[in-house]
């Protein structure tokens, strides 16, 4: 989900990955109004920008999915390549420092 910030006329003036002051209205990355905003304000293909904006959420979902599969003993953490283990461990430590207010797969399932 994206959160839009609007001006007094109701036009989108910025997009955010999380709710912020003045930006609490949710829109999907495929919303026509979001796409039009990006077409007017971004020099690159708006689809590239939309992919970039959705990457963070997808990464979090994948991390949580991997954790769920490990907890259910469907995969073993040690079965993953060493580089993947290191990256997952690093991100897990960073996310634990942030707090539990972020999207978790357990909340969806």
N, CA, C and O of each residue as an XYZ file, in Angstrom:
436
protein
N       0.832     -1.191      0.000
C       0.000      0.000      0.000
C       0.868      1.243      0.000
O       1.965      1.263      0.559
N       0.356      2.261     -0.632
C       0.981      3.573     -0.612
C       0.064      4.522      0.146
O      -1.145      4.308      0.229
N       0.646      5.550      0.684
C      -0.117      6.581      1.373
C       0.102      7.887      0.620
O       1.237      8.291      0.363
N      -1.003      8.540      0.271
C      -0.908      9.746     -0.538
C      -1.094     10.989      0.314
O      -1.850     11.007      1.285
N      -0.380     12.018     -0.084
C      -0.534     13.332      0.515
C      -1.136     14.227     -0.549
O      -0.691     14.215     -1.697
N      -2.134     14.995     -0.184
C      -2.837     15.842     -1.145
C      -2.700     17.314     -0.779
O      -2.480     17.670      0.379
N      -2.837     18.161     -1.801
C      -2.862     19.603     -1.562
C      -4.300     20.033     -1.282
O      -5.201     19.196     -1.223
N      -4.512     21.322     -1.111
C      -5.845     21.840     -0.789
C      -6.862     21.550     -1.895
O      -8.058     21.442     -1.623
N      -6.394     21.424     -3.140
C      -7.284     21.157     -4.268
C      -7.586     19.662     -4.428
O      -8.360     19.269     -5.302
N      -6.976     18.844     -3.589
C      -7.227     17.408     -3.665
C      -6.293     16.657     -4.594
O      -6.498     15.470     -4.849
N      -5.269     17.329     -5.105
C      -4.302     16.676     -5.989
C      -3.218     15.977     -5.169
O      -2.799     16.477     -4.124
N      -2.773     14.830     -5.647
C      -1.678     14.129     -4.981
C      -0.403     14.944     -5.156
O      -0.057     15.348     -6.267
N       0.298     15.184     -4.035
C       1.556     15.924     -4.094
C       2.757     15.067     -3.704
O       3.895     15.413     -4.020
N       2.504     13.937     -3.011
C       3.603     13.030     -2.686
C       3.045     11.665     -2.298
O       1.878     11.520     -1.934
N       3.933     10.663     -2.390
C       3.604      9.284     -2.026
C       4.540      8.824     -0.922
O       5.709      9.206     -0.884
N       4.011      7.994     -0.019
C       4.798      7.497      1.109
C       4.558      6.000      1.272
O       3.503      5.484      0.903
N       5.555      5.311      1.833
C       5.429      3.874      2.101
C       4.684      3.575      3.387
O       4.229      2.450      3.595
N       4.555      4.574      4.255
C       3.857      4.395      5.529
C       3.050      5.655      5.812
O       3.339      6.712      5.251
N       2.047      5.556      6.670
C       1.247      6.748      6.966
C       2.100      7.817      7.653
O       2.924      7.519      8.518
N       1.884      9.043      7.254
C       2.581     10.187      7.839
C       1.587     11.315      7.996
O       0.473     11.247      7.478
N       1.984     12.346      8.705
C       1.105     13.496      8.887
C       0.694     14.043      7.516
O       1.539     14.403      6.697
N      -0.592     14.095      7.290
C      -1.104     14.580      6.010
C      -1.117     13.536      4.907
O      -1.561     13.808      3.791
N      -0.630     12.341      5.219
C      -0.590     11.263      4.212
C      -1.086      9.970      4.845
O      -0.307      9.062      5.135
N      -2.402      9.907      5.055
C      -2.959      8.692      5.662
C      -3.975      7.990      4.757
O      -4.564      6.981      5.146
N      -4.175      8.517      3.572
C      -5.082      7.889      2.602
C      -4.337      6.785      1.853
O      -3.294      7.033      1.248
N      -4.873      5.574      1.898
C      -4.223      4.439      1.251
C      -4.643      4.310     -0.205
O      -5.805      4.505     -0.561
N      -3.664      3.977     -1.033
C      -3.891      3.688     -2.453
C      -3.022      2.501     -2.825
O      -1.969      2.285     -2.225
N      -3.455      1.735     -3.808
C      -2.632      0.641     -4.303
C      -1.659      1.181     -5.337
O      -1.844      2.274     -5.871
N      -0.616      0.400     -5.613
C       0.367      0.835     -6.605
C      -0.224      0.885     -8.003
O       0.342      1.531     -8.885
N      -1.338      0.224     -8.223
C      -1.965      0.211     -9.544
C      -3.122      1.193     -9.663
O      -3.820      1.198    -10.677
N      -3.338      2.021     -8.652
C      -4.401      3.016     -8.680
C      -4.145      4.009     -9.820
O      -3.028      4.502     -9.979
N      -5.159      4.293    -10.590
C      -5.039      5.174    -11.757
C      -4.528      6.564    -11.374
O      -3.729      7.152    -12.102
N      -4.978      7.082    -10.255
C      -4.552      8.407     -9.809
C      -3.059      8.416     -9.435
O      -2.353      9.387     -9.706
N      -2.592      7.338     -8.818
C      -1.175      7.212     -8.472
C      -0.329      7.152     -9.745
O       0.706      7.811     -9.840
N      -0.769      6.372    -10.702
C      -0.031      6.242    -11.968
C       0.039      7.585    -12.686
O       1.094      7.952    -13.204
N      -1.059      8.315    -12.723
C      -1.060      9.641    -13.369
C      -0.110     10.602    -12.662
O       0.608     11.363    -13.312
N      -0.105     10.568    -11.318
C       0.818     11.413    -10.557
C       2.268     11.104    -10.936
O       3.066     12.014    -11.164
N       2.596      9.826    -11.001
C       3.965      9.426    -11.333
C       4.325      9.803    -12.767
O       5.447     10.234    -13.032
N       3.391      9.647    -13.680
C       3.655     10.020    -15.077
C       3.987     11.501    -15.196
O       4.833     11.880    -16.007
N       3.330     12.347    -14.397
C       3.570     13.784    -14.463
C       4.838     14.200    -13.728
O       5.459     15.199    -14.089
N       5.230     13.449    -12.701
C       6.287     13.911    -11.812
C       7.585     13.102    -11.848
O       8.560     13.481    -11.201
N       7.611     12.032    -12.570
C       8.798     11.178    -12.609
C       9.277     11.086    -14.052
O       8.485     10.859    -14.967
N      10.574     11.263    -14.247
C      11.143     11.208    -15.591
C      11.224      9.792    -16.144
O      11.221      9.610    -17.362
N      11.296      8.787    -15.278
C      11.416      7.399    -15.729
C      10.030      6.787    -15.900
O       9.016      7.404    -15.573
N      10.009      5.581    -16.410
C       8.765      4.829    -16.572
C       8.097      4.681    -15.199
O       8.732      4.191    -14.265
N       6.830      5.094    -15.055
C       6.175      5.017    -13.739
C       6.101      3.594    -13.195
O       6.040      3.405    -11.980
N       6.104      2.605    -14.060
C       6.067      1.222    -13.570
C       7.335      0.885    -12.803
O       7.295      0.121    -11.838
N       8.456      1.448    -13.225
C       9.712      1.227    -12.503
C       9.621      1.839    -11.111
O      10.038      1.220    -10.132
N       9.087      3.030    -11.019
C       8.915      3.692     -9.724
C       7.951      2.904     -8.837
O       8.194      2.750     -7.640
N       6.859      2.407     -9.421
C       5.894      1.629     -8.642
C       6.529      0.345     -8.113
O       6.282     -0.042     -6.971
N       7.336     -0.308     -8.926
C       8.038     -1.499     -8.455
C       8.957     -1.164     -7.291
O       9.018     -1.894     -6.302
N       9.658     -0.068     -7.419
C      10.569      0.353     -6.355
C       9.806      0.650     -5.065
O      10.246      0.266     -3.982
N       8.678      1.323     -5.177
C       7.881      1.641     -3.995
C       7.322      0.396     -3.324
O       7.145      0.387     -2.106
N       7.042     -0.648     -4.081
C       6.476     -1.864     -3.497
C       7.540     -2.834     -3.002
O       7.211     -3.786     -2.295
N       8.814     -2.621     -3.355
C       9.883     -3.550     -2.979
C       9.990     -3.752     -1.470
O      10.127     -4.886     -1.010
N       9.931     -2.690     -0.707
C      10.103     -2.807      0.741
C       9.049     -3.720      1.352
O       9.372     -4.580      2.171
N       7.809     -3.541      0.965
C       6.744     -4.390      1.502
C       6.913     -5.838      1.107
O       6.698     -6.732      1.926
N       7.293     -6.085     -0.127
C       7.491     -7.452     -0.597
C       8.657     -8.105      0.135
O       8.583     -9.276      0.506
N       9.723     -7.355      0.343
C      10.879     -7.902      1.066
C      10.475     -8.311      2.470
O      10.870     -9.379      2.937
N       9.705     -7.490      3.145
C       9.262     -7.816      4.503
C       8.388     -9.061      4.505
O       8.504     -9.909      5.390
N       7.519     -9.167      3.518
C       6.659    -10.353      3.437
C       7.504    -11.599      3.214
O       7.271    -12.627      3.850
N       8.481    -11.519      2.317
C       9.350    -12.675      2.056
C      10.149    -13.059      3.292
O      10.294    -14.246      3.585
N      10.667    -12.085      4.016
C      11.396    -12.380      5.248
C      10.501    -13.101      6.245
O      10.904    -14.089      6.858
N       9.282    -12.596      6.400
C       8.349    -13.216      7.336
C       7.929    -14.605      6.870
O       7.730    -15.501      7.691
N       7.795    -14.787      5.571
C       7.463    -16.098      5.027
C       8.581    -17.100      5.304
O       8.319    -18.242      5.683
N       9.828    -16.668      5.112
C      10.970    -17.545      5.412
C      10.967    -17.915      6.888
O      11.172    -19.080      7.228
N      10.736    -16.941      7.775
C      10.668    -17.228      9.212
C       9.571    -18.236      9.523
O       9.771    -19.149     10.324
N       8.418    -18.072      8.893
C       7.299    -18.986      9.116
C       7.649    -20.403      8.657
O       7.371    -21.372      9.364
N       8.253    -20.524      7.485
C       8.648    -21.842      6.976
C       9.678    -22.507      7.882
O       9.648    -23.723      8.071
N      10.578    -21.721      8.435
C      11.581    -22.267      9.355
C      10.913    -22.708     10.663
O      11.200    -23.794     11.166
N      10.027    -21.876     11.215
C       9.331    -22.228     12.466
C       8.510    -23.496     12.317
O       8.393    -24.275     13.263
N       7.939    -23.709     11.138
C       7.114    -24.902     10.897
C       7.950    -26.092     10.429
O       7.406    -27.135     10.065
N       9.278    -25.930     10.440
C      10.210    -26.987     10.030
C       9.985    -27.482      8.603
O      10.211    -28.652      8.294
N       9.541    -26.579      7.746
C       9.375    -26.914      6.335
C      10.721    -26.777      5.627
O      11.048    -27.558      4.734
N      11.491    -25.778      6.037
C      12.867    -25.643      5.560
C      13.757    -25.430      6.777
O      13.290    -25.005      7.833
N      15.016    -25.723      6.622
C      15.994    -25.437      7.662
C      16.782    -24.203      7.257
O      17.146    -24.046      6.092
N      17.042    -23.335      8.214
C      17.801    -22.125      7.938
C      19.157    -22.472      7.324
O      19.648    -21.766      6.443
N      19.751    -23.559      7.794
C      21.072    -23.965      7.307
C      21.044    -24.502      5.880
O      22.097    -24.676      5.265
N      19.855    -24.766      5.347
C      19.746    -25.202      3.951
C      19.915    -24.035      2.979
O      20.192    -24.241      1.797
N      19.751    -22.834      3.469
C      19.898    -21.655      2.623
C      21.385    -21.394      2.367
O      22.220    -21.734      3.205
N      21.722    -20.801      1.232
C      23.125    -20.449      0.973
C      23.654    -19.535      2.091
O      22.899    -18.770      2.691
N      24.954    -19.631      2.356
C      25.557    -18.859      3.452
C      25.318    -17.362      3.300
O      25.050    -16.678      4.288
N      25.410    -16.844      2.079
C      25.180    -15.410      1.864
C      23.740    -15.034      2.201
O      23.487    -13.970      2.765
N      22.806    -15.904      1.857
C      21.404    -15.645      2.185
C      21.203    -15.678      3.696
O      20.484    -14.843      4.244
N      21.829    -16.629      4.367
C      21.732    -16.712      5.831
C      22.236    -15.421      6.475
O      21.606    -14.882      7.385
N      23.383    -14.931      5.990
C      23.973    -13.711      6.552
C      23.058    -12.511      6.336
O      22.839    -11.724      7.257
N      22.522    -12.365      5.124
C      21.647    -11.227      4.823
C      20.363    -11.293      5.645
O      19.901    -10.279      6.168
N      19.796    -12.482      5.755
C      18.563    -12.642      6.530
C      18.825    -12.335      7.994
O      18.025    -11.656      8.638
N      19.933    -12.825      8.524
C      20.271    -12.565      9.939
C      20.473    -11.078     10.186
O      19.986    -10.543     11.182
N      21.184    -10.409      9.293
C      21.416     -8.966      9.447
C      20.104     -8.189      9.435
O      19.878     -7.327     10.284
N      19.245     -8.499      8.472
C      17.965     -7.792      8.375
C      17.070     -8.100      9.569
O      16.341     -7.229     10.045
N      17.124     -9.338     10.051
C      16.299     -9.718     11.207
C      16.708     -8.891     12.427
O      15.850     -8.422     13.175
N      18.013     -8.712     12.629
C      18.480     -7.900     13.758
C      18.030     -6.451     13.600
O      17.617     -5.820     14.573
N      18.106     -5.920     12.379
C      17.661     -4.549     12.141
C      16.164     -4.398     12.400
O      15.734     -3.431     13.028
N      15.383     -5.344     11.922
C      13.927     -5.259     12.099
C      13.534     -5.402     13.556
O      12.593     -4.752     14.011
N      14.250     -6.253     14.303
C      13.950     -6.400     15.730
C      14.176     -5.085     16.462
O      13.477     -4.775     17.426
N      15.150     -4.319     16.004
C      15.410     -3.019     16.600
C      14.344     -1.987     16.287
O      14.148     -1.040     17.048
N      13.656     -2.166     15.169
C      12.619     -1.225     14.751
C      11.357     -1.403     15.575
O      10.740     -0.418     15.981
N      10.962     -2.644     15.829
C       9.759     -2.914     16.595
C       8.746     -3.711     15.808
O       8.910     -3.924     14.606
N       7.710     -4.147     16.475
C       6.731     -5.050     15.868
C       5.610     -4.391     15.079
O       4.662     -5.075     14.693
N       5.681     -3.094     14.826
C       4.558     -2.404     14.173
C       4.589     -2.496     12.655
O       3.892     -1.742     11.977
N       5.381     -3.400     12.119
C       5.472     -3.561     10.674
C       4.727     -4.819     10.246
O       4.494     -5.715     11.058
N       4.355     -4.885      8.973
C       3.606     -5.977      8.404
C       4.299     -7.307      8.620
O       5.489     -7.446      8.338
N       3.551     -8.291      9.123
C       4.077     -9.627      9.362
C       3.184    -10.633      8.665
O       1.967    -10.455      8.619
N       3.768    -11.679      8.128
C       3.001    -12.720      7.439
C       1.984    -13.343      8.395
O       0.863    -13.647      7.986
N       2.355    -13.535      9.656
C       1.428    -14.126     10.625
C       0.143    -13.307     10.739
O      -0.921    -13.863     11.008
N       0.233    -11.997     10.539
C      -0.948    -11.141     10.604
C      -1.863    -11.349      9.410
O      -3.067    -11.108      9.499
N      -1.301    -11.795      8.293
C      -2.087    -11.993      7.080
C      -2.733    -13.371      7.063
O      -3.885    -13.527      6.657
N      -1.967    -14.376      7.514
C      -2.443    -15.776      7.427
C      -3.431    -16.094      8.464
O      -3.922    -17.222      8.523
